[in-house]
């Protein structure tokens, strides 16, 4: 999961917009800057998928929402990790 969170962080740092699309295997995330896709990958971790779905409207994270996610990524990452740990401890 650490590699996935690092890739998300890198995508947020190097783009201006994130698009998400539900797939059978997980959630496809595309990071876009100046109309060009900078990175595209599939998120399979259910905790990360759930947290990402809560951030965007209709699969789009842009503007103030994107900036908030990018600037508060540490909290986003902590929330995902703590939810996963809590589930493991139950």
Biopython code that builds the backbone (N, CA, C, O; Angstrom):
import numpy as np
from Bio.PDB.StructureBuilder import StructureBuilder

atoms = [
    (1, "UNK", "N", (0.816, -1.187, 0.000)),
    (1, "UNK", "CA", (0.000, 0.000, 0.000)),
    (1, "UNK", "C", (0.866, 1.259, 0.000)),
    (1, "UNK", "O", (0.446, 2.286, -0.534)),
    (2, "UNK", "N", (2.056, 1.205, 0.583)),
    (2, "UNK", "CA", (2.940, 2.368, 0.628)),
    (2, "UNK", "C", (3.312, 2.839, -0.779)),
    (2, "UNK", "O", (3.350, 4.040, -1.044)),
    (3, "UNK", "N", (3.585, 1.893, -1.677)),
    (3, "UNK", "CA", (3.941, 2.254, -3.049)),
    (3, "UNK", "C", (2.780, 2.961, -3.732)),
    (3, "UNK", "O", (2.977, 3.933, -4.460)),
    (4, "UNK", "N", (1.571, 2.470, -3.495)),
    (4, "UNK", "CA", (0.382, 3.071, -4.079)),
    (4, "UNK", "C", (0.188, 4.497, -3.561)),
    (4, "UNK", "O", (-0.102, 5.403, -4.343)),
    (5, "UNK", "N", (0.342, 4.702, -2.270)),
    (5, "UNK", "CA", (0.195, 6.036, -1.694)),
    (5, "UNK", "C", (1.271, 6.991, -2.209)),
    (5, "UNK", "O", (1.002, 8.172, -2.428)),
    (6, "UNK", "N", (2.481, 6.482, -2.402)),
    (6, "UNK", "CA", (3.557, 7.310, -2.966)),
    (6, "UNK", "C", (3.247, 7.690, -4.407)),
    (6, "UNK", "O", (3.511, 8.816, -4.828)),
    (7, "UNK", "N", (2.691, 6.755, -5.158)),
    (7, "UNK", "CA", (2.343, 7.037, -6.561)),
    (7, "UNK", "C", (1.212, 8.067, -6.633)),
    (7, "UNK", "O", (1.227, 8.945, -7.496)),
    (8, "UNK", "N", (0.250, 7.963, -5.743)),
    (8, "UNK", "CA", (-0.807, 8.962, -5.677)),
    (8, "UNK", "C", (-0.230, 10.341, -5.351)),
    (8, "UNK", "O", (-0.607, 11.336, -5.971)),
    (9, "UNK", "N", (0.669, 10.399, -4.392)),
    (9, "UNK", "CA", (1.307, 11.665, -4.007)),
    (9, "UNK", "C", (2.055, 12.264, -5.185)),
    (9, "UNK", "O", (1.948, 13.461, -5.454)),
    (10, "UNK", "N", (2.806, 11.438, -5.882)),
    (10, "UNK", "CA", (3.558, 11.912, -7.040)),
    (10, "UNK", "C", (2.613, 12.420, -8.129)),
    (10, "UNK", "O", (2.869, 13.454, -8.747)),
    (11, "UNK", "N", (1.519, 11.690, -8.362)),
    (11, "UNK", "CA", (0.535, 12.117, -9.352)),
    (11, "UNK", "C", (-0.087, 13.451, -8.995)),
    (11, "UNK", "O", (-0.274, 14.299, -9.868)),
    (12, "UNK", "N", (-0.409, 13.649, -7.735)),
    (12, "UNK", "CA", (-0.986, 14.917, -7.285)),
    (12, "UNK", "C", (0.003, 16.065, -7.430)),
    (12, "UNK", "O", (-0.375, 17.174, -7.808)),
    (13, "UNK", "N", (1.259, 15.799, -7.132)),
    (13, "UNK", "CA", (2.282, 16.844, -7.208)),
    (13, "UNK", "C", (2.568, 17.266, -8.651)),
    (13, "UNK", "O", (2.960, 18.408, -8.892)),
    (14, "UNK", "N", (2.378, 16.362, -9.609)),
    (14, "UNK", "CA", (2.759, 16.625, -10.995)),
    (14, "UNK", "C", (1.574, 16.837, -11.928)),
    (14, "UNK", "O", (1.715, 16.680, -13.141)),
    (15, "UNK", "N", (0.408, 17.191, -11.387)),
    (15, "UNK", "CA", (-0.762, 17.372, -12.246)),
    (15, "UNK", "C", (-1.666, 18.465, -11.702)),
    (15, "UNK", "O", (-1.396, 19.065, -10.662)),
    (16, "UNK", "N", (-2.754, 18.708, -12.439)),
    (16, "UNK", "CA", (-3.715, 19.741, -12.054)),
    (16, "UNK", "C", (-5.125, 19.198, -11.893)),
    (16, "UNK", "O", (-6.015, 19.904, -11.418)),
    (17, "UNK", "N", (-5.332, 17.948, -12.287)),
    (17, "UNK", "CA", (-6.666, 17.365, -12.322)),
    (17, "UNK", "C", (-6.543, 15.857, -12.174)),
    (17, "UNK", "O", (-5.616, 15.251, -12.709)),
    (18, "UNK", "N", (-7.475, 15.254, -11.450)),
    (18, "UNK", "CA", (-7.498, 13.797, -11.338)),
    (18, "UNK", "C", (-8.874, 13.297, -11.755)),
    (18, "UNK", "O", (-9.900, 13.797, -11.294)),
    (19, "UNK", "N", (-8.876, 12.307, -12.632)),
    (19, "UNK", "CA", (-10.106, 11.659, -13.058)),
    (19, "UNK", "C", (-10.113, 10.237, -12.534)),
    (19, "UNK", "O", (-9.084, 9.560, -12.534)),
    (20, "UNK", "N", (-11.285, 9.783, -12.083)),
    (20, "UNK", "CA", (-11.421, 8.421, -11.559)),
    (20, "UNK", "C", (-12.563, 7.724, -12.287)),
    (20, "UNK", "O", (-13.596, 8.327, -12.581)),
    (21, "UNK", "N", (-12.355, 6.446, -12.569)),
    (21, "UNK", "CA", (-13.374, 5.666, -13.254)),
    (21, "UNK", "C", (-13.443, 4.286, -12.616)),
    (21, "UNK", "O", (-12.419, 3.629, -12.427)),
    (22, "UNK", "N", (-14.660, 3.849, -12.282)),
    (22, "UNK", "CA", (-14.839, 2.522, -11.718)),
    (22, "UNK", "C", (-14.546, 1.457, -12.769)),
    (22, "UNK", "O", (-15.035, 1.533, -13.896)),
    (23, "UNK", "N", (-13.759, 0.486, -12.397)),
    (23, "UNK", "CA", (-13.450, -0.675, -13.225)),
    (23, "UNK", "C", (-13.801, -1.913, -12.412)),
    (23, "UNK", "O", (-14.002, -1.825, -11.201)),
    (24, "UNK", "N", (-13.874, -3.055, -13.063)),
    (24, "UNK", "CA", (-14.180, -4.297, -12.350)),
    (24, "UNK", "C", (-13.111, -4.626, -11.314)),
    (24, "UNK", "O", (-13.425, -5.134, -10.238)),
    (25, "UNK", "N", (-11.857, -4.341, -11.632)),
    (25, "UNK", "CA", (-10.756, -4.699, -10.737)),
    (25, "UNK", "C", (-10.485, -3.653, -9.665)),
    (25, "UNK", "O", (-9.801, -3.944, -8.684)),
    (26, "UNK", "N", (-11.011, -2.434, -9.834)),
    (26, "UNK", "CA", (-10.738, -1.374, -8.874)),
    (26, "UNK", "C", (-11.152, -0.022, -9.415)),
    (26, "UNK", "O", (-12.190, 0.113, -10.063)),
    (27, "UNK", "N", (-10.327, 0.979, -9.141)),
    (27, "UNK", "CA", (-10.610, 2.356, -9.546)),
    (27, "UNK", "C", (-9.457, 2.856, -10.409)),
    (27, "UNK", "O", (-8.316, 2.916, -9.951)),
    (28, "UNK", "N", (-9.752, 3.213, -11.657)),
    (28, "UNK", "CA", (-8.730, 3.752, -12.561)),
    (28, "UNK", "C", (-8.556, 5.231, -12.267)),
    (28, "UNK", "O", (-9.530, 5.983, -12.250)),
    (29, "UNK", "N", (-7.320, 5.651, -12.035)),
    (29, "UNK", "CA", (-7.008, 7.050, -11.745)),
    (29, "UNK", "C", (-6.108, 7.607, -12.838)),
    (29, "UNK", "O", (-5.099, 7.000, -13.197)),
    (30, "UNK", "N", (-6.482, 8.760, -13.359)),
    (30, "UNK", "CA", (-5.679, 9.451, -14.367)),
    (30, "UNK", "C", (-5.355, 10.841, -13.850)),
    (30, "UNK", "O", (-6.240, 11.567, -13.396)),
    (31, "UNK", "N", (-4.085, 11.205, -13.922)),
    (31, "UNK", "CA", (-3.625, 12.526, -13.505)),
    (31, "UNK", "C", (-3.310, 13.335, -14.750)),
    (31, "UNK", "O", (-2.539, 12.895, -15.602)),
    (32, "UNK", "N", (-3.905, 14.519, -14.859)),
    (32, "UNK", "CA", (-3.825, 15.316, -16.074)),
    (32, "UNK", "C", (-3.221, 16.685, -15.769)),
    (32, "UNK", "O", (-3.539, 17.319, -14.763)),
    (33, "UNK", "N", (-2.335, 17.119, -16.674)),
    (33, "UNK", "CA", (-1.731, 18.444, -16.578)),
    (33, "UNK", "C", (-1.699, 19.046, -17.973)),
    (33, "UNK", "O", (-1.155, 18.443, -18.897)),
    (34, "UNK", "N", (-2.272, 20.220, -18.130)),
    (34, "UNK", "CA", (-2.353, 20.915, -19.417)),
    (34, "UNK", "C", (-2.972, 20.035, -20.501)),
    (34, "UNK", "O", (-2.540, 20.071, -21.653)),
    (35, "UNK", "N", (-3.974, 19.252, -20.135)),
    (35, "UNK", "CA", (-4.692, 18.418, -21.089)),
    (35, "UNK", "C", (-4.014, 17.112, -21.452)),
    (35, "UNK", "O", (-4.554, 16.346, -22.249)),
    (36, "UNK", "N", (-2.854, 16.837, -20.894)),
    (36, "UNK", "CA", (-2.107, 15.614, -21.185)),
    (36, "UNK", "C", (-2.103, 14.713, -19.958)),
    (36, "UNK", "O", (-1.914, 15.178, -18.834)),
    (37, "UNK", "N", (-2.311, 13.439, -20.179)),
    (37, "UNK", "CA", (-2.282, 12.477, -19.077)),
    (37, "UNK", "C", (-0.831, 12.279, -18.642)),
    (37, "UNK", "O", (0.021, 11.869, -19.431)),
    (38, "UNK", "N", (-0.573, 12.574, -17.388)),
    (38, "UNK", "CA", (0.770, 12.435, -16.819)),
    (38, "UNK", "C", (1.009, 11.038, -16.260)),
    (38, "UNK", "O", (2.118, 10.509, -16.339)),
    (39, "UNK", "N", (-0.042, 10.446, -15.695)),
    (39, "UNK", "CA", (0.059, 9.103, -15.122)),
    (39, "UNK", "C", (-1.341, 8.502, -15.091)),
    (39, "UNK", "O", (-2.340, 9.209, -14.959)),
    (40, "UNK", "N", (-1.385, 7.195, -15.214)),
    (40, "UNK", "CA", (-2.651, 6.472, -15.238)),
    (40, "UNK", "C", (-2.410, 5.102, -14.618)),
    (40, "UNK", "O", (-1.531, 4.369, -15.069)),
    (41, "UNK", "N", (-3.177, 4.748, -13.592)),
    (41, "UNK", "CA", (-2.993, 3.445, -12.966)),
    (41, "UNK", "C", (-4.276, 2.996, -12.284)),
    (41, "UNK", "O", (-5.204, 3.783, -12.098)),
    (42, "UNK", "N", (-4.314, 1.739, -11.921)),
    (42, "UNK", "CA", (-5.486, 1.130, -11.299)),
    (42, "UNK", "C", (-5.242, 0.961, -9.807)),
    (42, "UNK", "O", (-4.225, 0.400, -9.399)),
    (43, "UNK", "N", (-6.173, 1.445, -8.996)),
    (43, "UNK", "CA", (-6.099, 1.316, -7.541)),
    (43, "UNK", "C", (-6.991, 0.146, -7.143)),
    (43, "UNK", "O", (-8.195, 0.159, -7.400)),
    (44, "UNK", "N", (-6.398, -0.863, -6.517)),
    (44, "UNK", "CA", (-7.146, -2.055, -6.128)),
    (44, "UNK", "C", (-7.430, -2.121, -4.635)),
    (44, "UNK", "O", (-8.322, -2.857, -4.213)),
    (45, "UNK", "N", (-6.694, -1.372, -3.832)),
    (45, "UNK", "CA", (-6.873, -1.388, -2.381)),
    (45, "UNK", "C", (-8.219, -0.757, -2.017)),
    (45, "UNK", "O", (-8.469, 0.404, -2.344)),
    (46, "UNK", "N", (-9.078, -1.511, -1.348)),
    (46, "UNK", "CA", (-10.444, -1.051, -1.072)),
    (46, "UNK", "C", (-10.488, 0.192, -0.185)),
    (46, "UNK", "O", (-11.396, 1.012, -0.326)),
    (47, "UNK", "N", (-9.530, 0.347, 0.722)),
    (47, "UNK", "CA", (-9.520, 1.504, 1.614)),
    (47, "UNK", "C", (-9.134, 2.778, 0.862)),
    (47, "UNK", "O", (-9.701, 3.845, 1.100)),
    (48, "UNK", "N", (-8.171, 2.658, -0.040)),
    (48, "UNK", "CA", (-7.765, 3.802, -0.855)),
    (48, "UNK", "C", (-8.886, 4.173, -1.821)),
    (48, "UNK", "O", (-9.181, 5.352, -2.015)),
    (49, "UNK", "N", (-9.510, 3.161, -2.426)),
    (49, "UNK", "CA", (-10.618, 3.402, -3.355)),
    (49, "UNK", "C", (-11.746, 4.143, -2.645)),
    (49, "UNK", "O", (-12.271, 5.126, -3.167)),
    (50, "UNK", "N", (-12.115, 3.680, -1.470)),
    (50, "UNK", "CA", (-13.200, 4.306, -0.715)),
    (50, "UNK", "C", (-12.869, 5.766, -0.379)),
    (50, "UNK", "O", (-13.720, 6.645, -0.516)),
    (51, "UNK", "N", (-11.641, 6.016, 0.056)),
    (51, "UNK", "CA", (-11.242, 7.381, 0.409)),
    (51, "UNK", "C", (-11.200, 8.285, -0.824)),
    (51, "UNK", "O", (-11.610, 9.444, -0.750)),
    (52, "UNK", "N", (-10.714, 7.777, -1.948)),
    (52, "UNK", "CA", (-10.664, 8.581, -3.164)),
    (52, "UNK", "C", (-12.060, 8.920, -3.677)),
    (52, "UNK", "O", (-12.299, 10.031, -4.151)),
    (53, "UNK", "N", (-12.971, 7.973, -3.582)),
    (53, "UNK", "CA", (-14.332, 8.225, -4.048)),
    (53, "UNK", "C", (-15.001, 9.334, -3.245)),
    (53, "UNK", "O", (-15.878, 10.026, -3.760)),
    (54, "UNK", "N", (-14.601, 9.506, -2.008)),
    (54, "UNK", "CA", (-15.173, 10.552, -1.160)),
    (54, "UNK", "C", (-14.623, 11.936, -1.497)),
    (54, "UNK", "O", (-15.202, 12.945, -1.094)),
    (55, "UNK", "N", (-13.509, 11.995, -2.231)),
    (55, "UNK", "CA", (-12.885, 13.292, -2.510)),
    (55, "UNK", "C", (-13.446, 13.985, -3.736)),
    (55, "UNK", "O", (-13.498, 15.214, -3.773)),
    (56, "UNK", "N", (-13.868, 13.229, -4.743)),
    (56, "UNK", "CA", (-14.291, 13.842, -5.997)),
    (56, "UNK", "C", (-15.788, 13.782, -6.223)),
    (56, "UNK", "O", (-16.505, 13.013, -5.583)),
    (57, "UNK", "N", (-16.243, 14.612, -7.147)),
    (57, "UNK", "CA", (-17.642, 14.627, -7.547)),
    (57, "UNK", "C", (-17.729, 13.993, -8.925)),
    (57, "UNK", "O", (-17.120, 14.479, -9.878)),
    (58, "UNK", "N", (-18.485, 12.909, -9.031)),
    (58, "UNK", "CA", (-18.650, 12.191, -10.299)),
    (58, "UNK", "C", (-17.314, 11.781, -10.918)),
    (58, "UNK", "O", (-17.162, 11.788, -12.139)),
    (59, "UNK", "N", (-16.359, 11.428, -10.079)),
    (59, "UNK", "CA", (-15.074, 10.936, -10.567)),
    (59, "UNK", "C", (-14.096, 12.012, -10.991)),
    (59, "UNK", "O", (-13.076, 11.700, -11.606)),
    (60, "UNK", "N", (-14.374, 13.267, -10.680)),
    (60, "UNK", "CA", (-13.491, 14.368, -11.059)),
    (60, "UNK", "C", (-13.029, 15.104, -9.800)),
    (60, "UNK", "O", (-13.841, 15.508, -8.968)),
    (61, "UNK", "N", (-11.717, 15.267, -9.681)),
    (61, "UNK", "CA", (-11.148, 16.049, -8.586)),
    (61, "UNK", "C", (-10.387, 17.200, -9.239)),
    (61, "UNK", "O", (-9.363, 16.987, -9.887)),
    (62, "UNK", "N", (-10.893, 18.424, -9.064)),
    (62, "UNK", "CA", (-10.282, 19.584, -9.704)),
    (62, "UNK", "C", (-10.431, 20.822, -8.826)),
    (62, "UNK", "O", (-11.125, 20.802, -7.810)),
    (63, "UNK", "N", (-9.778, 21.876, -9.230)),
    (63, "UNK", "CA", (-9.911, 23.161, -8.551)),
    (63, "UNK", "C", (-9.547, 23.112, -7.082)),
    (63, "UNK", "O", (-8.524, 22.543, -6.702)),
    (64, "UNK", "N", (-10.400, 23.719, -6.250)),
    (64, "UNK", "CA", (-10.142, 23.784, -4.807)),
    (64, "UNK", "C", (-10.077, 22.408, -4.165)),
    (64, "UNK", "O", (-9.289, 22.183, -3.246)),
    (65, "UNK", "N", (-10.900, 21.491, -4.644)),
    (65, "UNK", "CA", (-10.899, 20.128, -4.096)),
    (65, "UNK", "C", (-9.567, 19.449, -4.363)),
    (65, "UNK", "O", (-9.019, 18.777, -3.489)),
    (66, "UNK", "N", (-9.043, 19.624, -5.576)),
    (66, "UNK", "CA", (-7.743, 19.045, -5.934)),
    (66, "UNK", "C", (-6.633, 19.656, -5.078)),
    (66, "UNK", "O", (-5.784, 18.937, -4.552)),
    (67, "UNK", "N", (-6.641, 20.970, -4.943)),
    (67, "UNK", "CA", (-5.618, 21.648, -4.148)),
    (67, "UNK", "C", (-5.684, 21.213, -2.685)),
    (67, "UNK", "O", (-4.652, 21.023, -2.041)),
    (68, "UNK", "N", (-6.897, 21.058, -2.166)),
    (68, "UNK", "CA", (-7.068, 20.617, -0.778)),
    (68, "UNK", "C", (-6.499, 19.211, -0.593)),
    (68, "UNK", "O", (-5.815, 18.940, 0.394)),
    (69, "UNK", "N", (-6.781, 18.317, -1.544)),
    (69, "UNK", "CA", (-6.254, 16.952, -1.454)),
    (69, "UNK", "C", (-4.730, 16.967, -1.539)),
    (69, "UNK", "O", (-4.053, 16.276, -0.778)),
    (70, "UNK", "N", (-4.200, 17.751, -2.458)),
    (70, "UNK", "CA", (-2.742, 17.823, -2.623)),
    (70, "UNK", "C", (-2.076, 18.399, -1.370)),
    (70, "UNK", "O", (-1.071, 17.865, -0.899)),
    (71, "UNK", "N", (-2.635, 19.489, -0.831)),
    (71, "UNK", "CA", (-2.026, 20.147, 0.322)),
    (71, "UNK", "C", (-2.214, 19.377, 1.628)),
    (71, "UNK", "O", (-1.404, 19.504, 2.546)),
    (72, "UNK", "N", (-3.268, 18.588, 1.713)),
    (72, "UNK", "CA", (-3.545, 17.807, 2.928)),
    (72, "UNK", "C", (-3.346, 16.318, 2.688)),
    (72, "UNK", "O", (-4.010, 15.494, 3.317)),
    (73, "UNK", "N", (-2.448, 15.969, 1.795)),
    (73, "UNK", "CA", (-2.263, 14.568, 1.453)),
    (73, "UNK", "C", (-1.795, 13.735, 2.645)),
    (73, "UNK", "O", (-2.126, 12.554, 2.744)),
    (74, "UNK", "N", (-1.037, 14.335, 3.538)),
    (74, "UNK", "CA", (-0.590, 13.616, 4.731)),
    (74, "UNK", "C", (-1.764, 13.120, 5.549)),
    (74, "UNK", "O", (-1.751, 11.991, 6.040)),
    (75, "UNK", "N", (-2.787, 13.963, 5.699)),
    (75, "UNK", "CA", (-3.991, 13.562, 6.440)),
    (75, "UNK", "C", (-4.764, 12.490, 5.685)),
    (75, "UNK", "O", (-5.279, 11.552, 6.294)),
    (76, "UNK", "N", (-4.848, 12.619, 4.368)),
    (76, "UNK", "CA", (-5.521, 11.611, 3.548)),
    (76, "UNK", "C", (-4.845, 10.257, 3.731)),
    (76, "UNK", "O", (-5.509, 9.246, 3.960)),
    (77, "UNK", "N", (-3.531, 10.247, 3.629)),
    (77, "UNK", "CA", (-2.751, 9.020, 3.778)),
    (77, "UNK", "C", (-2.929, 8.423, 5.173)),
    (77, "UNK", "O", (-3.106, 7.213, 5.314)),
    (78, "UNK", "N", (-2.884, 9.261, 6.194)),
    (78, "UNK", "CA", (-3.065, 8.800, 7.572)),
    (78, "UNK", "C", (-4.449, 8.198, 7.768)),
    (78, "UNK", "O", (-4.593, 7.177, 8.441)),
    (79, "UNK", "N", (-5.469, 8.822, 7.184)),
    (79, "UNK", "CA", (-6.843, 8.315, 7.302)),
    (79, "UNK", "C", (-6.952, 6.921, 6.689)),
    (79, "UNK", "O", (-7.566, 6.030, 7.277)),
    (80, "UNK", "N", (-6.359, 6.729, 5.510)),
    (80, "UNK", "CA", (-6.407, 5.427, 4.848)),
    (80, "UNK", "C", (-5.683, 4.372, 5.680)),
    (80, "UNK", "O", (-6.202, 3.276, 5.895)),
    (81, "UNK", "N", (-4.486, 4.708, 6.146)),
    (81, "UNK", "CA", (-3.700, 3.758, 6.937)),
    (81, "UNK", "C", (-4.397, 3.398, 8.241)),
    (81, "UNK", "O", (-4.398, 2.235, 8.645)),
    (82, "UNK", "N", (-4.992, 4.391, 8.904)),
    (82, "UNK", "CA", (-5.655, 4.120, 10.184)),
    (82, "UNK", "C", (-6.910, 3.263, 9.990)),
    (82, "UNK", "O", (-7.196, 2.395, 10.816)),
    (83, "UNK", "N", (-7.648, 3.493, 8.924)),
    (83, "UNK", "CA", (-8.829, 2.661, 8.663)),
    (83, "UNK", "C", (-8.432, 1.215, 8.399)),
    (83, "UNK", "O", (-9.094, 0.284, 8.858)),
    (84, "UNK", "N", (-7.353, 1.038, 7.660)),
    (84, "UNK", "CA", (-6.878, -0.317, 7.374)),
    (84, "UNK", "C", (-6.405, -1.010, 8.649)),
    (84, "UNK", "O", (-6.708, -2.181, 8.875)),
    (85, "UNK", "N", (-5.667, -0.287, 9.470)),
    (85, "UNK", "CA", (-5.173, -0.840, 10.732)),
    (85, "UNK", "C", (-6.314, -1.177, 11.667)),
    (85, "UNK", "O", (-6.295, -2.228, 12.307)),
    (86, "UNK", "N", (-7.302, -0.312, 11.760)),
    (86, "UNK", "CA", (-8.462, -0.566, 12.602)),
    (86, "UNK", "C", (-9.178, -1.838, 12.172)),
    (86, "UNK", "O", (-9.584, -2.638, 13.016)),
    (87, "UNK", "N", (-9.333, -2.030, 10.876)),
    (87, "UNK", "CA", (-9.994, -3.230, 10.348)),
    (87, "UNK", "C", (-9.198, -4.486, 10.685)),
    (87, "UNK", "O", (-9.772, -5.525, 11.012)),
    (88, "UNK", "N", (-7.865, -4.383, 10.601)),
    (88, "UNK", "CA", (-7.021, -5.528, 10.931)),
    (88, "UNK", "C", (-7.094, -5.878, 12.411)),
    (88, "UNK", "O", (-6.992, -7.050, 12.771)),
    (89, "UNK", "N", (-7.268, -4.877, 13.278)),
    (89, "UNK", "CA", (-7.303, -5.113, 14.714)),
    (89, "UNK", "C", (-8.655, -5.665, 15.186)),
    (89, "UNK", "O", (-8.742, -6.236, 16.273)),
    (90, "UNK", "N", (-9.697, -5.500, 14.383)),
    (90, "UNK", "CA", (-11.021, -5.989, 14.790)),
    (90, "UNK", "C", (-11.099, -7.493, 14.745)),
    (90, "UNK", "O", (-12.142, -8.068, 15.057)),
]
sb = StructureBuilder()
sb.init_structure("model")
sb.init_model(0)
sb.init_chain("A")
sb.init_seg("    ")
for serial, (resi, resn, name, xyz) in enumerate(atoms, 1):
    if name == "N":
        sb.init_residue(resn, " ", resi, " ")
    sb.init_atom(name, np.array(xyz, "f"), 0.0, 1.0, " ", f" {name:<3s}", serial, name[0])
structure = sb.get_structure()
